[in-house]
């Protein structure tokens, strides 16, 4: 099978004039699903983990000493970015995590979904391309042109309704972020999320401790 030709190229040297998300279009609430507790110390986590290059394991990671923290403008968007196409998720896996919601301050975000982005060589592949070398190069260039983050598609949302919001900041884990108001809630008690997951035909189920084995 012949793979489709990738049309996205490296970002141009000059991104001056690249479209920024209009203030009226900026999400007033962002969502992130993250581990409830630190897996080493057991302490309650904050959502502020900024991943970097290296190792560059996420789409819009940028070079140390900075990094990227990933949010969505929809509850289910944050869910599918964690569990992707999984139709049945183990309850124990869900209870290890929390829903963090955040009210952001005024931010200058690059709008990778704007038609004007085409003038700079942008395509929808920025939100879907694997491996992540080119998306990371774009994120780094947008950061160097003064953007606080970027907005793109949620790759695992078939409706292409949910948006991913990648926020730049210092690499590593922060206890809090100045100017942001964040809240933590239980995933299994979130009725709006439950309704959205029902639309996705996603279920949360307990994994049995014992499974009968049949000899062949």
C-alpha positions in Angstrom: 0.0 0.0 0.0 1.3 3.4 -0.9 1.3 5.9 1.9 -0.3 9.3 1.3 2.3 12.0 0.5 2.9 14.3 3.4 2.5 17.9 2.4 3.5 19.6 5.7 7.0 21.0 5.6 9.3 22.5 8.2 8.1 25.9 9.4 9.5 29.0 7.6 12.1 31.1 9.3 9.7 34.0 9.6 6.3 33.4 11.2 5.6 37.0 11.8 1.9 37.5 11.1 0.9 33.9 11.9 -2.7 33.9 13.1 -3.4 34.1 16.8 -6.7 32.8 18.3 -9.1 35.7 18.7 -10.0 36.6 22.3 -13.7 35.7 21.7 -12.7 32.3 20.5 -10.4 31.5 23.4 -11.8 28.7 25.6 -12.9 29.9 29.0 -12.4 26.5 30.5 -9.8 23.9 29.7 -9.7 20.2 30.7 -6.9 17.8 31.4 -6.9 14.2 32.7 -3.8 13.5 34.7 -2.6 11.1 37.5 -4.3 12.0 40.8 -1.2 11.3 42.9 2.5 11.2 42.3 3.4 7.6 41.6 6.6 7.8 43.6 5.6 9.8 46.7 1.8 9.4 46.8 1.4 13.2 47.1 -1.5 14.9 45.3 -0.5 16.0 41.8 -1.0 19.3 40.1 -1.8 19.1 36.4 1.2 21.1 35.4 3.6 18.7 33.8 5.5 20.2 30.8 7.1 17.6 28.6 10.1 18.5 26.5 12.6 17.5 23.8 14.4 15.3 24.7 12.8 12.8 24.8 10.0 14.5 22.9 7.3 11.9 23.4 4.3 14.2 22.7 3.3 16.0 19.6 4.1 19.6 20.4 6.9 19.2 22.9 9.6 21.9 22.7 13.2 22.0 23.7 14.4 22.2 27.3 14.5 24.3 29.4 10.9 24.7 28.2 8.1 22.2 27.6 4.5 21.8 26.8 1.4 20.9 28.9 -1.6 19.6 27.0 -5.3 20.5 27.6 -8.5 20.3 25.7 -11.5 22.5 25.4 -13.9 19.5 25.8 -14.1 17.0 28.7 -14.2 14.1 26.3 -11.3 15.6 24.3 -9.1 15.1 27.4 -10.4 11.6 27.8 -9.6 10.4 24.2 -6.2 11.9 24.3 -5.4 9.6 27.3 -7.3 6.4 26.3 -7.6 7.1 22.6 -9.8 4.5 20.9 -10.2 2.2 23.9 -13.9 1.2 24.2 -13.8 -0.3 27.7 -11.5 1.3 30.3 -10.6 -0.4 33.6 -12.1 1.3 36.6 -8.9 1.0 38.5 -7.1 3.0 35.7 -9.7 5.7 35.8 -9.7 6.1 39.6 -5.9 6.7 39.5 -6.6 9.8 37.6 -8.5 13.1 38.1 -10.2 15.6 35.9 -8.5 19.0 36.2 -10.3 22.0 34.9 -8.7 25.4 34.5 -9.6 28.9 33.8 -6.8 30.5 31.9 -5.6 34.1 31.9 -5.5 36.0 28.6 -3.1 34.2 26.3 -1.6 34.7 22.9 -2.3 31.3 21.3 -1.3 30.3 17.7 -4.4 29.2 15.8 -3.1 26.3 13.6 -6.7 25.8 12.4 -7.1 29.3 10.9 -7.2 29.6 7.1 -4.5 32.1 7.3 -2.1 29.4 8.6 -2.0 28.0 5.0 -0.1 31.1 3.9 2.8 29.9 6.2 2.7 26.3 5.0 0.4 25.0 7.7 -1.9 22.0 7.1 -4.2 19.8 9.1 -1.4 17.2 9.2 0.1 19.3 12.1 -2.5 17.7 14.4 -2.2 14.2 13.0 1.2 13.5 11.6 3.3 10.7 13.1 6.2 10.8 14.0 6.3 14.1 15.8 9.4 15.7 14.4 7.6 18.3 12.2 4.9 19.2 14.7 7.6 19.7 17.4 9.6 21.9 15.0 6.4 24.0 14.4 5.8 24.3 18.1 9.3 25.4 18.7 9.2 28.0 16.0 5.8 29.4 17.2 7.2 29.6 20.7 10.2 31.5 19.5 7.8 34.0 17.8 6.2 34.8 21.1 3.2 32.5 21.3 2.2 31.2 24.8 0.8 28.0 23.2 -1.1 26.7 20.2 -4.5 25.4 19.4 -5.0 22.3 17.2 -7.3 19.4 16.4 -7.9 16.6 18.8 -6.6 13.7 16.6 -8.7 11.0 18.4 -12.0 12.9 18.0 -13.7 11.6 14.9 -16.0 14.6 14.8 -13.0 17.0 14.8 -15.0 19.2 17.3 -12.7 19.1 20.4 -9.6 21.2 20.3 -6.3 20.5 21.9 -4.6 23.4 23.6 -0.9 23.1 24.1 0.5 25.5 26.7 4.2 26.3 26.8 6.1 26.7 30.1 9.2 25.7 32.0 10.1 22.0 31.6 9.1 19.6 34.4 6.5 19.7 37.0 5.0 22.9 38.7 2.9 23.0 41.8 0.9 25.8 40.3 0.9 28.3 37.4 0.5 32.0 38.0 -2.7 33.5 36.6 -4.5 30.2 36.3 -7.3 28.9 38.4 -7.4 25.1 38.5 -9.8 22.6 40.1 -9.6 18.9 40.7 -12.6 16.5 40.4 -13.5 12.9 40.4 -13.8 11.4 36.9 -16.5 8.9 37.8 -18.7 11.6 39.4 -18.6 13.8 36.4 -22.1 13.5 34.9 -21.3 15.7 31.9 -18.3 13.6 31.0 -20.4 10.4 31.5 -22.9 11.8 29.0 -20.2 12.6 26.5 -18.6 9.2 26.9 -22.0 7.5 26.2 -22.0 9.3 22.9 -18.6 7.8 22.2 -19.8 4.4 23.3 -17.1 4.2 25.9 -17.6 2.2 29.1 -15.8 2.0 32.4 -15.7 -1.5 33.9 -14.1 -3.3 36.8 -11.5 -6.0 35.9 -12.3 -9.3 37.6 -9.6 -10.5 40.1 -10.1 -14.0 39.0 -10.6 -15.2 35.5 -11.6 -18.8 34.8 -9.2 -20.8 32.7 -10.4 -23.5 30.4 -7.9 -26.1 29.3 -7.9 -26.8 25.6 
